[in-house]
Amino acid sequence: MKLKKMITKHRLNAIVIGFLVSSAPLMAANYNALDHQQDNFSTLDQPHESQVPGSVIQSFQQAEQLHRKSSYIEVVNLLKENKLKEAEAKVSDLLKKNPNEAEFYNLKALIDALNKDVPAAEQSYGKALKLDPSNLLSHLGLAKLALDNRQLDKAKDYANKAVAINGKAINAYLLLADISFLQKDYAAVEKALLTAHEKVKGELAPEIEIIKSLAKFYGTQKQEDKVLGLAEDLDKRYPNTSVVLSLLAQAQIINYKKPLAEATLQKLLKLDKNDLPSQLLLAKLLMEHPEKEKETLALLDAAVQIKPDIPDALVLKAAYLVKLKRIQDALALANKIDQQFPKLVIGKLLKGDAYLADKQLDKATEMYQLAYKLQPNDKVLLTLADLLSAQKKNAEAIKLLEDALAKNPKNLGLHFKLGTLYQQQNDNEKAQAHYVKMLEIQPENVIALNNLAFLYSLTKDPRAIELAKKAYTIAPSSGAIADTYGYILINQGQAKEGLPILEKAAALAPKSNEIKVHLAEAYVANGDTAKALEILEPLSKVEQDFPEKKTAISLLEKLKAH
């Protein structure tokens, strides 16, 4: 009934046209304006009509163009190095000397956006379009600015204009896909991305970028098999190509075809034995096979030799040693990582993991506390809270979480953890307060709805049914959510309505003894003693303890007595 894990909406991280972090869901790293602008200097390369081959005038004009192009690229590089003020000064000077160059206004727009001055950015792009109505980058930039401001129709108009200018401008299709995703028009998302894929088919680099965006989209639609088909087709057209094999392996993994992924990665490593990401990915797959311990460790040792100055392979090996319960070996390696990379906290975290696996909770707590002090992190904080709670140090755990929450009062994870800790202490009023706060921040947070409904039901609060029903509407396929809703209906006098919900809950979570007990109670409430006995008899013989075992035995005895 009580959910113990946060349920969050699937969110797609995205990186923008290069100048801001955006909520645009599908673009990822596909469109970096700095790179795009560096490649978009065509207008400055075009000779003027008056140029005559071999003339002094032509030579002078070509020299001027090369100078302007060099200056342009210099600004782009300054921006890549985050030297915003230097870039701004350079662009200002360039515009004074070249007031009719559209690309310099595009640069200014980029700087305006970095300065979060959207009106100025729009104005700069507008000036570029007056000079060059077919300027692709200006249309893309304006589309992105409109998208960020949720002016979706305006964004779509600019993106479509970009497509009209250049039918192979995949960034325009990516923007169209993002717009459609926000409009929840998923058919249009797929159409935009597939159109882009068709346009760039035969050009490996952009094709891979589009497939990556399709993979993210299909992931939200639970259609991972489509990604596999695209990757397999790419592999047929580009056999024995490292970047393609890497994409194929990832597609195979998300489609649960891990043996195929292992074979693909082995093939890739024959092409490039120093491909560290593939080495590590293969090692992770092999870790799932206990009989491949030696092969896995050998692979990790080889990975360490590829780039000994980065900790990735060492960290993975230490984590694997923890999994193997080779605690002393894991601690020794964690110490080595700590010494070799003193500015990182990962060595201390690994030591904490090792001590935790060895059930040395006090030492694990000490390591996590040290890591958290050096580099505050929600995951470490929540682990610390669990450890302190396991050691019956709830007051210390609560103080730690409350201190962190004071600095970040909208942190859902902290509110949830505090809510569950207060529930464990039977301080339901404080637990309710944290779940209420979660719903203020995220009204459709299923776990907050579920747990708050449960707490309200303890006092027969009529709001319990309303909240439980809302949670069930949002997550009808969760056994725990259905259990809460059905059980509250039973306990608040709606036995007939609650029974089918609890039957569904039991079907969704057939191993949950707690839900089985609730279903038995529902059958009793509906006058079906035979079905209740059919459930309770085997439950009473279960050796291990579970939360509702006493209730099950008591109800069984009561029914038999009658």
C-alpha positions as CSV (number, residue, x, y, z in Angstrom):
1,M,0.0,0.0,0.0
2,K,2.7,2.5,0.9
3,L,5.0,3.3,-2.0
4,K,8.7,3.3,-1.1
5,K,10.1,4.6,-4.4
6,M,9.6,7.9,-6.0
7,I,7.5,7.8,-9.1
8,T,8.4,10.6,-11.4
9,K,7.3,11.5,-14.9
10,H,9.6,10.5,-17.7
11,R,11.6,13.6,-18.6
12,L,13.9,14.0,-21.5
13,N,17.0,16.0,-20.9
14,A,17.9,18.3,-23.7
15,I,20.8,20.6,-24.6
16,V,19.9,23.6,-26.7
17,I,21.0,25.4,-29.7
18,G,24.2,26.0,-27.7
19,F,23.2,29.1,-25.8
20,L,20.8,28.0,-23.1
21,V,19.6,24.9,-21.3
22,S,16.1,24.2,-22.6
23,S,13.2,21.9,-21.9
24,A,13.0,21.0,-25.5
25,P,12.8,17.2,-25.2
26,L,14.3,15.6,-28.2
27,M,17.2,17.6,-29.5
28,A,19.8,16.5,-26.9
29,A,23.2,17.4,-28.2
30,N,22.2,17.5,-31.9
31,Y,22.3,21.2,-32.4
32,N,25.1,23.3,-31.0
33,A,24.8,26.8,-32.3
34,L,28.5,27.5,-31.9
35,D,29.5,24.6,-34.1
36,H,26.6,25.4,-36.5
37,Q,27.6,29.0,-36.8
38,Q,31.2,28.1,-37.4
39,D,30.0,26.1,-40.4
40,N,27.5,28.7,-41.5
41,F,29.7,31.4,-42.9
42,S,28.7,30.8,-46.6
43,T,27.5,34.4,-47.1
44,L,30.9,35.7,-46.3
45,D,32.5,33.4,-48.8
46,Q,30.4,34.5,-51.8
47,P,32.3,36.8,-54.3
48,H,30.7,40.1,-55.1
49,E,29.2,40.6,-58.6
50,S,31.9,43.2,-59.5
51,Q,34.8,40.7,-58.9
52,V,36.8,40.0,-62.0
53,P,39.1,36.9,-61.9
54,G,42.7,37.9,-61.6
55,S,42.0,41.5,-60.8
56,V,43.6,43.4,-57.9
57,I,40.0,44.3,-56.8
58,Q,39.1,40.6,-56.5
59,S,42.3,39.8,-54.5
60,F,41.5,42.6,-52.1
61,Q,37.9,41.5,-51.7
62,Q,38.9,37.9,-51.1
63,A,41.4,39.0,-48.5
64,E,38.7,41.0,-46.8
65,Q,36.4,38.0,-46.8
66,L,39.0,35.8,-45.4
67,H,39.7,38.4,-42.7
68,R,36.0,38.6,-41.8
69,K,35.6,34.8,-41.7
70,S,38.7,34.6,-39.5
71,S,37.2,37.2,-37.1
72,Y,33.9,35.3,-37.1
73,I,35.5,32.0,-36.2
74,E,37.5,33.8,-33.5
75,V,34.3,35.0,-31.8
76,V,32.8,31.5,-32.0
77,N,35.9,30.1,-30.3
78,L,35.8,32.8,-27.6
79,L,32.2,31.8,-26.9
80,K,33.2,28.1,-26.7
81,E,35.8,29.1,-24.1
82,N,33.1,31.0,-22.1
83,K,34.9,34.3,-22.8
84,L,31.6,36.2,-23.2
85,K,32.9,39.7,-22.6
86,E,35.8,39.4,-25.0
87,A,33.4,37.9,-27.6
88,E,30.9,40.7,-27.1
89,A,33.5,43.4,-27.5
90,K,34.8,41.7,-30.7
91,V,31.3,41.4,-32.2
92,S,30.6,45.1,-31.4
93,D,33.8,46.1,-33.3
94,L,32.9,43.8,-36.2
95,L,29.5,45.3,-36.6
96,K,30.9,48.8,-36.6
97,K,33.2,47.9,-39.4
98,N,30.7,45.6,-41.2
99,P,27.2,46.8,-40.5
100,N,25.7,44.8,-43.4
101,E,26.9,41.3,-42.5
102,A,24.0,39.2,-41.4
103,E,26.2,36.5,-39.8
104,F,27.7,39.1,-37.4
105,Y,24.1,39.9,-36.2
106,N,23.6,36.2,-35.7
107,L,26.7,36.2,-33.5
108,K,25.3,39.2,-31.6
109,A,22.0,37.3,-31.1
110,L,23.8,34.4,-29.7
111,I,25.6,36.6,-27.2
112,D,22.3,38.3,-26.3
113,A,20.7,35.0,-25.6
114,L,23.7,34.0,-23.4
115,N,23.1,37.2,-21.5
116,K,19.4,36.1,-21.2
117,D,18.3,39.2,-23.1
118,V,15.7,37.6,-25.3
119,P,14.2,40.8,-26.8
120,A,17.7,41.9,-27.9
121,A,18.4,38.4,-29.4
122,E,15.2,38.6,-31.3
123,Q,16.1,42.1,-32.6
124,S,19.5,40.9,-33.7
125,Y,18.1,37.9,-35.6
126,G,15.6,40.3,-37.1
127,K,18.4,42.6,-38.4
128,A,20.1,39.6,-39.9
129,L,16.9,38.6,-41.7
130,K,16.5,42.1,-43.1
131,L,20.0,41.8,-44.6
132,D,19.4,38.2,-45.7
133,P,15.8,36.9,-45.7
134,S,17.0,33.4,-46.4
135,N,19.4,33.2,-43.5
136,L,19.0,29.7,-42.1
137,L,20.6,30.3,-38.8
138,S,18.4,33.3,-38.0
139,H,15.3,31.3,-38.6
140,L,16.5,28.5,-36.4
141,G,17.6,30.9,-33.7
142,L,14.2,32.6,-33.7
143,A,12.4,29.2,-33.7
144,K,14.4,28.2,-30.6
145,L,13.8,31.5,-28.8
146,A,10.0,31.1,-29.5
147,L,10.1,27.5,-28.3
148,D,11.8,28.4,-25.0
149,N,9.0,30.9,-24.5
150,R,6.4,28.3,-25.3
151,Q,5.2,30.3,-28.4
152,L,4.8,27.1,-30.2
153,D,3.0,28.3,-33.3
154,K,5.6,31.0,-33.8
155,A,8.4,28.5,-33.3
156,K,6.8,26.1,-35.8
157,D,6.5,28.9,-38.4
158,Y,10.2,29.8,-38.2
159,A,11.2,26.1,-38.2
160,N,9.1,25.5,-41.3
161,K,10.7,28.5,-43.0
162,A,14.1,27.0,-42.2
163,V,13.0,23.7,-43.9
164,A,11.9,25.7,-46.9
165,I,15.3,27.3,-47.1
166,N,17.2,24.0,-46.8
167,G,15.3,20.7,-46.9
168,K,18.3,19.0,-45.3
169,A,18.5,21.3,-42.2
170,I,18.0,18.5,-39.7
171,N,18.1,21.0,-36.8
172,A,14.8,22.4,-38.1
173,Y,13.2,19.0,-38.1
174,L,14.5,18.5,-34.5
175,L,12.9,21.7,-33.5
176,L,9.6,20.7,-35.2
177,A,9.8,17.4,-33.3
178,D,10.3,19.3,-30.0
179,I,7.4,21.5,-30.7
180,S,5.1,18.6,-31.5
181,F,6.3,16.7,-28.4
182,L,5.3,19.7,-26.2
183,Q,1.9,19.7,-28.0
184,K,1.6,16.0,-27.3
185,D,1.2,15.3,-31.0
186,Y,3.4,12.2,-31.0
187,A,2.6,11.2,-34.6
188,A,4.0,14.5,-35.7
189,V,7.1,14.0,-33.6
190,E,7.8,10.7,-35.3
191,K,7.0,12.1,-38.8
192,A,9.4,15.0,-38.3
193,L,12.3,12.8,-37.1
194,L,11.7,10.2,-39.8
195,T,11.6,12.9,-42.5
196,A,14.9,14.2,-41.2
197,H,16.3,10.7,-41.2
198,E,15.2,10.2,-44.8
199,K,16.7,13.5,-45.8
200,V,20.2,12.7,-44.4
201,K,20.2,9.0,-45.3
202,G,23.6,8.2,-46.6
203,E,25.4,10.8,-44.5
204,L,26.6,8.8,-41.5
205,A,27.2,11.5,-38.8
206,P,23.8,13.3,-39.2
207,E,22.0,10.0,-39.6
208,I,23.3,8.8,-36.3
209,E,22.3,12.0,-34.6
210,I,18.7,11.6,-35.9
211,I,18.6,8.0,-34.8
212,K,19.7,9.0,-31.3
213,S,16.8,11.5,-31.2
214,L,14.4,8.8,-32.5
215,A,15.7,6.5,-29.8
216,K,14.8,9.0,-27.1
217,F,11.4,9.5,-28.6
218,Y,10.7,5.8,-28.9
219,G,11.9,5.4,-25.4
220,T,9.0,7.6,-24.2
221,Q,6.6,5.6,-26.3
222,K,7.9,2.2,-25.2
223,Q,8.7,1.4,-28.8
224,E,12.4,0.5,-28.4
225,D,12.1,-2.2,-31.0
226,K,11.9,0.5,-33.7
227,V,15.3,1.8,-32.6
228,L,16.8,-1.7,-33.0
229,G,15.4,-1.8,-36.5
230,L,17.0,1.5,-37.4
231,A,20.4,0.4,-35.9
232,E,20.4,-2.9,-37.7
233,D,19.6,-1.2,-41.0
234,L,22.5,1.2,-40.4
235,D,24.8,-1.7,-39.6
236,K,24.0,-3.4,-42.9
237,R,24.8,-0.2,-44.8
238,Y,27.9,0.6,-42.8
239,P,29.4,-2.8,-41.8
240,N,32.4,-2.8,-39.5
241,T,32.0,0.8,-38.5
242,S,32.8,1.5,-34.9
243,V,30.3,4.3,-34.3
244,V,27.5,2.2,-35.9
245,L,28.4,-0.9,-33.8
246,S,28.3,1.3,-30.7
247,L,24.8,2.5,-31.5
248,L,23.7,-1.1,-32.4
249,A,25.0,-2.4,-29.1
250,Q,23.1,0.2,-27.1
251,A,19.9,-0.6,-29.1
252,Q,20.3,-4.3,-28.4
253,I,20.8,-3.6,-24.7
254,I,17.6,-1.5,-24.4
255,N,15.7,-4.3,-26.2
256,Y,17.0,-6.9,-23.7
257,K,19.2,-8.6,-26.3
258,K,22.3,-8.6,-24.1
259,P,24.0,-11.7,-25.7
260,L,23.8,-9.9,-29.1
261,A,25.1,-6.7,-27.5
262,E,28.1,-8.6,-26.0
263,A,28.9,-10.0,-29.5
264,T,28.5,-6.6,-31.1
265,L,30.9,-5.1,-28.5
266,Q,33.4,-7.8,-29.0
267,K,33.3,-7.1,-32.7
268,L,33.7,-3.4,-32.1
269,L,36.7,-4.0,-29.8
270,K,38.4,-6.1,-32.5
271,L,38.2,-3.0,-34.7
272,D,39.4,-0.7,-31.9
273,K,40.8,-2.3,-28.8
274,N,41.3,1.1,-27.2
275,D,37.6,2.1,-27.3
276,L,37.2,2.7,-23.6
277,P,33.4,3.3,-23.5
278,S,32.9,0.0,-25.3
279,Q,35.3,-1.8,-23.0
280,L,33.4,-0.5,-19.9
281,L,30.0,-1.3,-21.4
282,L,31.0,-4.8,-22.2
283,A,32.4,-5.2,-18.7
284,K,29.1,-4.2,-17.3
285,L,27.3,-6.8,-19.3
286,L,29.8,-9.5,-18.4
287,M,29.4,-8.6,-14.7
288,E,25.9,-10.2,-14.9
289,H,27.6,-13.6,-15.5
290,P,29.1,-15.1,-12.3
291,E,31.0,-17.6,-14.4
292,K,32.8,-14.8,-16.3
293,E,34.5,-13.2,-13.3
294,K,38.0,-13.7,-14.7
295,E,37.1,-12.4,-18.1
296,T,35.4,-9.4,-16.6
297,L,38.4,-8.5,-14.4
298,A,40.8,-8.9,-17.2
299,L,38.7,-6.6,-19.4
300,L,38.6,-4.0,-16.6
301,D,42.4,-4.3,-16.1
302,A,42.9,-3.7,-19.8
303,A,40.5,-0.7,-19.7
304,V,42.6,0.8,-16.9
305,Q,45.7,0.7,-19.1
306,I,43.9,2.5,-21.9
307,K,43.5,5.7,-19.9
308,P,45.2,5.4,-16.5
309,D,44.7,9.1,-15.9
310,I,40.9,8.9,-15.6
311,P,39.1,6.9,-12.9
312,D,36.3,5.3,-14.8
313,A,37.7,1.7,-15.2
314,L,39.1,1.7,-11.7
315,V,35.7,2.8,-10.2
316,L,33.9,0.1,-12.2
317,K,36.3,-2.5,-11.0
318,A,36.0,-1.4,-7.4
319,A,32.2,-1.6,-7.7
320,Y,32.5,-5.1,-9.2
321,L,34.7,-6.2,-6.3
322,V,32.0,-4.9,-3.9
323,K,29.4,-6.9,-5.8
324,L,31.6,-10.0,-5.6
325,K,31.9,-9.4,-1.8
326,R,35.7,-9.2,-2.1
327,I,35.5,-6.4,0.5
328,Q,39.2,-6.1,1.3
329,D,40.2,-6.0,-2.4
330,A,37.5,-3.4,-3.0
331,L,38.7,-1.2,0.0
332,A,42.3,-1.4,-1.2
333,L,41.3,-0.3,-4.7
334,A,39.1,2.5,-3.3
335,N,42.0,3.7,-1.3
336,K,44.1,3.7,-4.4
337,I,41.4,5.8,-6.2
338,D,41.3,8.2,-3.3
339,Q,45.0,8.7,-3.4
340,Q,45.3,9.0,-7.2
341,F,42.3,11.3,-7.5
342,P,42.2,13.3,-4.3
343,K,39.9,16.0,-5.7
344,L,37.2,13.4,-6.3
345,V,34.9,11.9,-3.6
346,I,34.3,8.7,-5.5
347,G,37.0,6.8,-3.5
348,K,35.2,7.6,-0.3
349,L,31.9,6.6,-1.8
350,L,33.3,3.3,-2.9
351,K,34.7,2.7,0.6
352,G,31.2,3.5,1.9
353,D,29.7,1.0,-0.5
354,A,32.2,-1.7,0.5
355,Y,31.5,-1.2,4.2
356,L,27.8,-1.2,3.6
357,A,28.0,-4.5,1.6
358,D,30.0,-5.9,4.6
359,K,27.2,-4.6,7.0
360,Q,29.6,-2.3,8.8
361,L,27.0,0.4,9.0
362,D,29.0,2.8,11.2
363,K,32.0,2.8,8.9
364,A,29.8,3.2,5.9
365,T,28.1,6.1,7.5
366,E,31.4,7.7,8.3
367,M,32.6,7.5,4.7
368,Y,29.3,8.8,3.2
369,Q,29.3,11.7,5.7
370,L,32.8,12.6,4.6
371,A,31.9,12.4,0.9
372,Y,28.8,14.5,1.5
373,K,30.7,17.1,3.4
374,L,33.2,17.4,0.5
375,Q,30.6,17.3,-2.2
376,P,26.9,17.6,-1.2
377,N,24.8,15.3,-3.3
378,D,21.1,14.2,-3.0
379,K,21.8,10.6,-3.7
380,V,24.5,10.4,-1.0
381,L,22.3,12.4,1.4
382,L,19.4,10.0,1.0
383,T,21.7,7.0,1.4
384,L,23.0,8.6,4.6
385,A,19.5,9.1,5.9
386,D,18.7,5.4,5.2
387,L,21.8,4.3,7.0
388,L,21.1,6.5,10.0
389,S,17.6,5.2,10.1
390,A,18.8,1.6,10.0
391,Q,20.9,2.4,13.0
392,K,17.9,3.8,14.9
393,K,19.3,7.3,14.5
394,N,16.1,8.8,13.1
395,A,16.5,12.1,14.8
396,E,19.9,12.5,13.3
397,A,18.6,11.5,9.8
398,I,15.7,14.0,10.1
399,K,18.0,16.9,11.1
400,L,20.3,16.1,8.2
401,L,17.4,16.1,5.7
402,E,15.7,19.2,7.2
403,D,19.0,21.2,7.0
404,A,19.3,20.2,3.3
405,L,15.6,21.0,2.7
406,A,16.1,24.5,4.2
407,K,18.5,25.2,1.4
408,N,16.3,23.7,-1.3
409,P,12.7,23.7,-0.1
410,K,11.3,22.4,-3.4
411,N,13.3,19.2,-3.4
412,L,10.7,16.4,-3.9
413,G,13.1,13.7,-2.9
414,L,13.9,15.3,0.5
415,H,10.2,15.9,1.2
416,F,9.5,12.3,0.4
417,K,12.2,10.9,2.6
418,L,11.2,13.1,5.5
419,G,7.6,12.0,5.0
420,T,8.5,8.3,5.2
421,L,10.7,8.8,8.2
422,Y,8.0,10.6,10.1
423,Q,5.6,7.9,9.1
424,Q,7.9,5.3,10.6
425,Q,7.9,7.3,13.8
426,N,4.0,7.5,13.6
427,D,4.2,11.2,13.4
428,N,1.5,11.3,10.8
429,E,0.9,15.0,11.1
430,K,4.4,16.0,10.0
431,A,4.5,13.2,7.4
432,Q,1.3,14.7,5.9
433,A,2.8,18.1,5.8
434,H,5.6,16.9,3.6
435,Y,3.3,15.0,1.2
436,V,1.1,18.1,1.0
437,K,4.1,20.2,0.1
438,M,5.1,17.7,-2.6
439,L,1.6,18.1,-4.1
440,E,1.9,21.9,-4.1
441,I,5.1,21.5,-6.1
442,Q,3.9,18.6,-8.3
443,P,0.1,18.2,-8.1
444,E,0.1,14.8,-9.9
445,N,2.9,13.2,-7.9
446,V,1.6,9.7,-7.5
447,I,3.6,8.7,-4.4
448,A,2.5,11.8,-2.5
449,L,-1.1,11.2,-3.5
450,N,-0.9,7.6,-2.5
451,N,0.8,8.1,0.8
452,L,-1.3,11.1,1.8
453,A,-4.5,9.1,1.0
454,F,-3.3,6.3,3.2
455,L,-2.6,8.7,6.1
456,Y,-6.0,10.4,5.7
457,S,-7.7,7.0,5.7
458,L,-6.3,6.2,9.2
459,T,-8.6,9.0,10.6
460,K,-11.5,8.2,8.1
461,D,-10.9,11.5,6.4
462,P,-13.1,11.7,3.3
463,R,-10.3,13.3,1.3
464,A,-8.6,9.8,1.3
465,I,-10.9,8.4,-1.4
466,E,-10.4,11.5,-3.6
467,L,-6.6,11.4,-3.4
468,A,-6.4,7.6,-3.8
469,K,-8.7,7.7,-6.8
470,K,-6.6,10.4,-8.5
471,A,-3.4,8.4,-7.9
472,Y,-5.1,5.3,-9.4
473,T,-6.3,7.3,-12.4
474,I,-2.7,8.4,-13.0
475,A,-1.1,5.0,-12.4
476,P,-3.7,2.3,-13.0
477,S,-1.0,-0.3,-13.6
478,S,0.6,-0.1,-10.2
479,G,-0.4,-2.8,-7.8
480,A,0.5,-0.7,-4.8
481,I,-1.6,2.3,-6.0
482,A,-4.6,0.0,-6.7
483,D,-4.2,-1.6,-3.3
484,T,-4.4,1.7,-1.5
485,Y,-7.5,2.9,-3.5
486,G,-9.3,-0.4,-3.1
487,Y,-8.5,-0.9,0.6
488,I,-9.7,2.7,1.4
489,L,-13.0,2.0,-0.4
490,I,-13.5,-1.1,1.6
491,N,-12.7,0.6,4.9
492,Q,-15.0,3.5,4.1
493,G,-18.0,1.4,3.5
494,Q,-17.8,1.0,-0.3
495,A,-17.0,-2.7,-0.3
496,K,-18.7,-3.5,-3.6
497,E,-16.7,-0.8,-5.4
498,G,-13.4,-1.7,-3.7
499,L,-13.5,-5.4,-4.5
500,P,-12.7,-5.3,-8.2
501,I,-9.9,-2.7,-7.6
502,L,-8.3,-5.1,-5.1
503,E,-8.7,-8.0,-7.4
504,K,-6.8,-6.0,-10.0
505,A,-4.1,-5.0,-7.4
506,A,-3.6,-8.7,-6.6
507,A,-3.3,-9.5,-10.3
508,L,-0.7,-6.7,-10.8
509,A,1.4,-7.7,-7.8
510,P,0.8,-11.5,-7.3
511,K,3.7,-11.9,-4.9
512,S,2.4,-9.3,-2.4
513,N,1.1,-11.0,0.7
514,E,-0.1,-7.7,2.0
515,I,-2.4,-7.2,-1.0
516,K,-3.7,-10.7,-0.7
517,V,-4.8,-10.1,2.9
518,H,-6.6,-6.9,1.8
519,L,-8.3,-8.9,-0.9
520,A,-9.4,-11.5,1.6
521,E,-10.9,-8.7,3.8
522,A,-12.7,-7.4,0.7
523,Y,-14.2,-10.8,0.0
524,V,-15.4,-11.0,3.6
525,A,-16.9,-7.5,3.4
526,N,-18.8,-8.7,0.3
527,G,-20.0,-11.9,2.0
528,D,-17.8,-14.3,0.1
529,T,-16.2,-16.3,2.9
530,A,-15.1,-19.2,0.7
531,K,-12.8,-17.0,-1.4
532,A,-11.4,-15.3,1.7
533,L,-10.5,-18.7,3.2
534,E,-8.9,-19.8,-0.1
535,I,-6.5,-16.8,0.2
536,L,-5.9,-16.9,4.0
537,E,-5.2,-20.7,4.4
538,P,-1.9,-20.6,2.5
539,L,-0.9,-17.2,3.9
540,S,-1.1,-18.6,7.5
541,K,1.4,-21.2,6.6
542,V,4.0,-18.8,5.1
543,E,7.2,-19.1,7.3
544,Q,8.6,-15.6,6.7
545,D,7.0,-12.6,8.4
546,F,5.2,-9.9,6.5
547,P,3.3,-6.8,7.7
548,E,-0.2,-8.2,7.6
549,K,0.5,-11.7,8.8
550,K,-1.1,-11.3,12.2
551,T,-4.2,-9.8,10.5
552,A,-4.3,-12.8,8.2
553,I,-4.1,-15.4,11.0
554,S,-6.6,-13.5,13.1
555,L,-9.1,-13.2,10.3
556,L,-8.7,-16.9,9.4
557,E,-9.4,-18.0,13.0
558,K,-12.4,-15.7,13.1
559,L,-13.9,-17.1,9.9
560,K,-13.3,-20.7,11.0
561,A,-14.9,-20.1,14.3
562,H,-18.1,-19.2,12.5
